[in-house]
Amino acid sequence: MVVTSQLRRAAFGIATSIAEGCGKSTRPEVLRYLDISAGSASETEHHLVTWQDIGGIDARECEELLARVAAIRRMLYALMRNLSD
């Protein structure tokens, strides 16, 4: 199913962008990749909601996964704030 492959790609994109950013040598570059990672988190949320809408996942499981993604995004934003100071 297309949604699951897009969901998987977006979810892996969160960690991939964090890892890539950690390999950069300047703070602005690291922040840029953390921002990309936060965008992947938003994309992951979108795919989860779409997957629920088409019946691929039940509402309770979707809400649990959405809460986890939201927690990850909060951690990313906190890290970005700390690095911006």
Backbone as CSV, one residue per row, in Angstrom:
resi,resn,N_x,N_y,N_z,CA_x,CA_y,CA_z,C_x,C_y,C_z
1,MET,0.848,-1.176,0.000,0.000,0.000,0.000,0.896,1.244,0.000
2,VAL,0.540,2.209,-0.786,1.350,3.411,-0.965,1.484,4.197,0.338
3,VAL,0.401,4.310,1.105,0.456,5.109,2.336,1.473,4.530,3.308
4,THR,1.509,3.222,3.441,2.452,2.637,4.403,3.898,2.861,3.980
5,SER,4.183,2.790,2.700,5.565,3.042,2.276,5.932,4.511,2.471
6,GLN,4.999,5.413,2.222,5.265,6.841,2.453,5.411,7.127,3.942
7,LEU,4.584,6.467,4.755,4.675,6.617,6.210,6.034,6.135,6.705
8,ARG,6.439,4.996,6.229,7.736,4.438,6.635,8.873,5.375,6.237
9,ARG,8.826,5.889,5.016,9.870,6.798,4.534,9.918,8.067,5.380
10,ALA,8.738,8.639,5.700,8.692,9.867,6.503,9.210,9.618,7.917
11,ALA,8.809,8.491,8.511,9.251,8.179,9.876,10.763,7.967,9.926
12,PHE,11.306,7.230,8.953,12.756,7.047,8.913,13.461,8.368,8.629
13,GLY,12.795,9.249,7.911,13.374,10.556,7.601,13.642,11.393,8.837
14,ILE,12.855,11.193,9.883,13.071,11.933,11.133,14.473,11.627,11.662
15,ALA,14.733,10.350,11.874,16.033,9.943,12.428,17.176,10.197,11.449
16,THR,16.914,9.987,10.170,17.956,10.185,9.166,18.437,11.627,9.146
17,SER,17.507,12.568,9.205,17.889,13.988,9.184,18.626,14.391,10.453
18,ILE,18.222,13.830,11.584,18.945,14.109,12.832,20.384,13.610,12.703
19,ALA,20.542,12.379,12.237,21.882,11.809,12.094,22.723,12.623,11.115
20,GLU,22.130,12.999,9.995,22.878,13.784,9.017,23.280,15.131,9.595
21,GLY,22.380,15.766,10.338,22.688,17.055,10.955,23.805,16.964,11.969
22,CYS,23.850,15.852,12.707,24.911,15.685,13.699,26.283,15.561,13.053
23,GLY,26.311,15.226,11.787,27.584,15.127,11.084,28.048,16.441,10.475
24,LYS,27.254,17.495,10.623,27.622,18.789,10.049,28.529,19.548,10.999
25,SER,29.299,20.469,10.449,30.329,21.128,11.255,29.910,22.474,11.837
26,THR,28.807,23.041,11.373,28.396,24.335,11.921,27.008,24.238,12.544
27,ARG,26.775,25.075,13.503,25.486,25.096,14.188,24.327,25.381,13.228
28,PRO,24.454,26.360,12.322,23.341,26.594,11.380,23.015,25.368,10.529
29,GLU,24.034,24.614,10.144,23.787,23.394,9.366,23.047,22.355,10.208
30,VAL,23.468,22.192,11.455,22.796,21.247,12.352,21.336,21.662,12.519
31,LEU,21.104,22.944,12.753,19.735,23.434,12.923,18.888,23.205,11.671
32,ARG,19.495,23.373,10.522,18.767,23.155,9.267,18.280,21.714,9.179
33,TYR,19.124,20.762,9.520,18.727,19.355,9.446,17.735,18.988,10.540
34,LEU,17.836,19.604,11.698,16.829,19.376,12.731,15.476,19.905,12.276
35,ASP,15.482,21.027,11.572,14.245,21.585,11.022,13.659,20.640,9.963
36,ILE,14.503,20.073,9.135,14.046,19.089,8.147,13.433,17.887,8.867
37,SER,14.048,17.474,9.949,13.538,16.361,10.741,12.146,16.677,11.304
38,ALA,11.969,17.903,11.783,10.649,18.301,12.290,9.614,18.266,11.160
39,GLY,10.021,18.642,9.959,9.124,18.551,8.817,8.744,17.107,8.520
40,SER,9.690,16.200,8.661,9.397,14.776,8.474,8.428,14.276,9.539
41,ALA,8.509,14.830,10.739,7.560,14.465,11.793,6.148,14.900,11.402
42,SER,6.018,16.099,10.857,4.702,16.566,10.403,4.175,15.689,9.270
43,GLU,5.049,15.318,8.363,4.655,14.441,7.259,4.210,13.083,7.800
44,THR,4.910,12.573,8.803,4.543,11.304,9.420,3.146,11.391,10.017
45,GLU,2.856,12.485,10.700,1.511,12.672,11.262,0.450,12.651,10.164
46,HIS,0.723,13.347,9.089,-0.229,13.382,7.977,-0.506,11.974,7.448
47,HIS,0.545,11.193,7.244,0.373,9.841,6.719,-0.376,8.947,7.705
48,LEU,-0.134,9.139,9.008,-0.881,8.362,10.005,-2.374,8.662,9.929
49,VAL,-2.723,9.935,9.841,-4.135,10.318,9.762,-4.756,9.776,8.478
50,THR,-4.035,9.873,7.382,-4.535,9.341,6.113,-4.741,7.836,6.208
51,TRP,-3.783,7.157,6.798,-3.877,5.708,6.954,-5.100,5.336,7.796
52,GLN,-5.351,6.103,8.847,-6.546,5.860,9.668,-7.810,6.113,8.847
53,ASP,-7.816,7.192,8.078,-8.993,7.539,7.274,-9.370,6.450,6.274
54,ILE,-8.375,5.742,5.754,-8.686,4.702,4.772,-8.821,3.321,5.421
55,GLY,-8.780,3.290,6.745,-9.026,2.045,7.469,-7.828,1.152,7.675
56,GLY,-6.634,1.688,7.513,-5.434,0.873,7.681,-4.966,0.731,9.120
57,ILE,-5.500,1.560,9.995,-5.097,1.538,11.405,-6.294,2.021,12.225
58,ASP,-6.478,1.429,13.405,-7.622,1.860,14.216,-7.303,3.165,14.944
59,ALA,-8.340,3.838,15.372,-8.218,5.181,15.951,-7.338,5.206,17.195
60,ARG,-7.466,4.201,18.047,-6.693,4.180,19.293,-5.198,4.060,19.003
61,GLU,-4.842,3.166,18.108,-3.431,2.996,17.758,-2.882,4.238,17.064
62,CYS,-3.709,4.831,16.204,-3.290,6.052,15.514,-3.019,7.172,16.517
63,GLU,-3.905,7.348,17.473,-3.719,8.395,18.485,-2.453,8.171,19.295
64,GLU,-2.164,6.917,19.609,-0.936,6.612,20.360,0.303,6.969,19.535
65,LEU,0.287,6.612,18.272,1.431,6.936,17.406,1.557,8.438,17.177
66,LEU,0.418,9.124,17.020,0.453,10.584,16.864,1.034,11.251,18.102
67,ALA,0.706,10.727,19.277,1.251,11.283,20.518,2.769,11.096,20.574
68,ARG,3.251,9.955,20.115,4.698,9.708,20.103,5.413,10.664,19.140
69,VAL,4.819,10.855,17.963,5.425,11.763,16.992,5.424,13.192,17.537
70,ALA,4.335,13.588,18.195,4.265,14.933,18.784,5.347,15.105,19.853
71,ALA,5.590,14.071,20.634,6.642,14.140,21.665,8.018,14.286,21.017
72,ILE,8.238,13.574,19.933,9.509,13.688,19.217,9.691,15.099,18.682
73,ARG,8.614,15.654,18.102,8.711,17.016,17.561,8.989,18.019,18.679
74,ARG,8.372,17.855,19.854,8.653,18.753,20.985,10.123,18.665,21.392
75,MET,10.666,17.460,21.407,12.083,17.302,21.741,12.974,17.973,20.694
76,LEU,12.598,17.828,19.437,13.365,18.484,18.367,13.352,19.998,18.533
77,TYR,12.180,20.563,18.771,12.089,22.016,18.944,12.869,22.488,20.166
78,ALA,12.843,21.715,21.246,13.612,22.082,22.435,15.109,22.053,22.129
79,LEU,15.551,21.043,21.414,16.958,20.962,21.020,17.328,22.127,20.115
80,MET,16.460,22.449,19.186,16.725,23.580,18.281,16.817,24.897,19.064
81,ARG,15.935,25.062,20.051,15.995,26.291,20.888,17.318,26.354,21.641
82,ASN,17.723,25.220,22.209,18.972,25.174,22.983,20.184,25.480,22.088
83,LEU,20.168,24.978,20.882,21.283,25.226,19.980,21.274,26.643,19.415
84,SER,20.112,27.265,19.420,20.002,28.643,18.892,20.466,29.673,19.904
85,ASP,20.474,29.316,21.176,20.860,30.283,22.224,22.346,30.565,22.223
